[in-house]
Amino acid sequence: MTANRAETVGSLPLAVPQADRRADSPGVDAALLLGRILLGAIFVMSGYGKLTGLEGFTASLQSQGVPFASVMAVLAGALEFTGGLLVVLGFQARLGALCLVVFTIAATLIAHRFWELDGAAYRGQQIQFSKNLSIIGGLLYVAAVGAGRFGLDGLRHRRIG
């Protein structure tokens, strides 16, 4: 086992095992790949559904009081689909993840206003709201660490470098 190395976070000392700091191991890259696929796939599928069902999605946005619903429907569907693809493929994954953070915040505030509801509807939308917060956390992780070696950016950097 590798010894701990002292590091600091701000002024606080932090013991970090060497194995936990190795971001260049195949296991870490495989985990990043699987995480990106699992996290991004929902956005690809949902964005595709919005783009192929614009009439219904536009009507949903209109019923929730979103201004310029027909324009917002196209923009939201395109952002969700494209951002999801960027994350899954590991091409500009950090940018894609940040775009999806913005999208998810907006979608959560529009569609999961649990505080306006009662009973089972309240609980259901509160769970959806909380799940979206977890998804935002995962997206922030991708934005912070990037795609890893098993993404298109990683392949491109290995060829150049």
C-alpha positions as CSV (number, residue, x, y, z in Angstrom):
1,M,0.0,0.0,0.0
2,T,1.3,3.5,-0.8
3,A,2.0,5.9,2.0
4,N,-0.1,9.0,2.6
5,R,1.2,12.3,1.4
6,A,0.3,15.4,3.2
7,E,-1.5,18.1,1.2
8,T,-3.5,21.1,2.1
9,V,-7.0,22.3,1.3
10,G,-6.8,26.0,2.1
11,S,-4.9,26.0,5.4
12,L,-6.2,22.6,6.5
13,P,-3.8,19.6,6.2
14,L,-5.2,16.7,4.3
15,A,-3.8,13.2,4.1
16,V,-4.4,11.8,0.6
17,P,-3.5,8.2,-0.2
18,Q,-1.4,8.0,-3.4
19,A,-3.7,5.5,-4.9
20,D,-6.6,8.0,-4.6
21,R,-4.6,10.6,-6.5
22,R,-3.8,8.4,-9.6
23,A,-6.2,9.8,-12.2
24,D,-4.2,8.2,-15.0
25,S,-5.1,4.6,-14.2
26,P,-7.2,2.5,-16.6
27,G,-9.7,1.8,-13.8
28,V,-10.3,5.5,-13.2
29,D,-10.7,6.1,-17.0
30,A,-13.1,3.2,-17.3
31,A,-15.2,4.6,-14.4
32,L,-15.2,8.0,-16.0
33,L,-16.4,6.5,-19.3
34,L,-19.2,4.5,-17.7
35,G,-20.2,7.5,-15.6
36,R,-20.3,9.7,-18.6
37,I,-22.4,7.2,-20.6
38,L,-24.9,6.7,-17.7
39,L,-25.1,10.4,-17.0
40,G,-25.3,11.7,-20.6
41,A,-27.6,9.0,-22.0
42,I,-30.7,10.4,-20.3
43,F,-30.1,13.8,-21.9
44,V,-29.5,12.3,-25.3
45,M,-32.8,10.3,-25.2
46,S,-34.8,13.1,-23.6
47,G,-33.5,15.7,-26.0
48,Y,-34.2,13.5,-29.0
49,G,-37.7,13.0,-27.7
50,K,-38.2,16.7,-27.4
51,L,-36.9,17.4,-30.8
52,T,-39.0,14.7,-32.5
53,G,-42.1,15.7,-30.5
54,L,-41.8,19.5,-30.6
55,E,-45.5,20.1,-30.7
56,G,-46.2,18.3,-27.5
57,F,-43.1,19.7,-25.7
58,T,-44.1,23.2,-26.8
59,A,-47.6,22.7,-25.5
60,S,-46.1,21.6,-22.2
61,L,-43.9,24.6,-21.9
62,Q,-46.9,26.9,-22.8
63,S,-49.0,25.3,-20.1
64,Q,-46.2,26.0,-17.5
65,G,-46.1,29.7,-18.6
66,V,-42.7,29.6,-20.4
67,P,-42.4,32.7,-22.7
68,F,-41.6,32.1,-26.3
69,A,-42.4,28.4,-25.8
70,S,-42.0,27.4,-29.5
71,V,-38.5,28.9,-29.6
72,M,-37.6,27.7,-26.1
73,A,-38.7,24.1,-27.0
74,V,-36.2,24.0,-30.0
75,L,-33.4,25.5,-28.0
76,A,-34.0,23.3,-24.9
77,G,-34.2,20.1,-27.0
78,A,-31.1,21.0,-29.0
79,L,-29.1,21.9,-25.9
80,E,-30.2,18.8,-24.0
81,F,-29.4,16.4,-27.0
82,T,-26.1,18.1,-27.9
83,G,-24.9,18.5,-24.4
84,G,-25.7,14.8,-23.7
85,L,-23.8,13.7,-26.8
86,L,-20.8,15.8,-25.8
87,V,-20.7,14.2,-22.3
88,V,-21.2,10.7,-23.6
89,L,-18.6,11.0,-26.3
90,G,-16.1,12.8,-24.1
91,F,-15.7,15.6,-26.7
92,Q,-15.7,18.9,-25.0
93,A,-17.3,17.1,-22.1
94,R,-16.6,19.9,-19.6
95,L,-18.5,22.4,-21.8
96,G,-21.3,19.9,-22.4
97,A,-21.6,19.2,-18.7
98,L,-21.8,22.9,-17.9
99,C,-24.4,23.5,-20.5
100,L,-26.4,20.6,-19.1
101,V,-26.1,22.1,-15.6
102,V,-27.8,25.3,-16.8
103,F,-30.4,23.3,-18.7
104,T,-31.1,21.1,-15.7
105,I,-31.5,24.0,-13.3
106,A,-34.0,25.7,-15.7
107,A,-35.9,22.5,-16.3
108,T,-36.0,21.7,-12.6
109,L,-37.4,25.1,-11.7
110,I,-40.0,24.9,-14.5
111,A,-41.2,21.3,-14.2
112,H,-40.6,20.3,-10.6
113,R,-42.1,23.1,-8.4
114,F,-43.1,20.7,-5.6
115,W,-43.6,23.7,-3.2
116,E,-46.8,24.5,-5.2
117,L,-48.3,21.1,-4.6
118,D,-49.9,19.0,-1.9
119,G,-49.9,15.3,-0.9
120,A,-48.6,12.7,-3.3
121,A,-47.9,15.2,-6.0
122,Y,-45.8,17.2,-3.6
123,R,-43.8,14.1,-2.6
124,G,-43.4,13.0,-6.2
125,Q,-42.1,16.3,-7.5
126,Q,-39.9,16.8,-4.5
127,I,-38.2,13.5,-5.4
128,Q,-37.8,14.6,-9.0
129,F,-36.4,17.9,-7.8
130,S,-33.9,16.1,-5.6
131,K,-32.9,13.6,-8.3
132,N,-32.2,16.6,-10.6
133,L,-29.9,18.1,-7.9
134,S,-28.0,14.8,-7.9
135,I,-27.7,14.9,-11.6
136,I,-26.4,18.4,-11.4
137,G,-23.8,17.1,-8.9
138,G,-22.7,14.5,-11.4
139,L,-22.5,17.0,-14.2
140,L,-20.3,19.3,-12.0
141,Y,-18.0,16.4,-11.4
142,V,-17.6,15.9,-15.2
143,A,-17.0,19.6,-15.6
144,A,-14.3,19.5,-12.9
145,V,-12.4,16.3,-13.9
146,G,-13.1,16.1,-17.7
147,A,-13.8,13.0,-19.8
148,G,-10.7,11.0,-19.0
149,R,-8.5,9.1,-21.5
150,F,-11.4,7.1,-22.9
151,G,-13.2,10.1,-24.4
152,L,-12.6,11.7,-27.7
153,D,-10.7,14.6,-26.1
154,G,-8.4,12.1,-24.4
155,L,-7.7,10.3,-27.7
156,R,-7.1,13.6,-29.4
157,H,-4.6,14.7,-26.7
158,R,-2.7,11.4,-26.9
159,R,-2.2,11.8,-30.7
160,I,-1.1,15.4,-30.3
161,G,1.1,14.9,-27.2
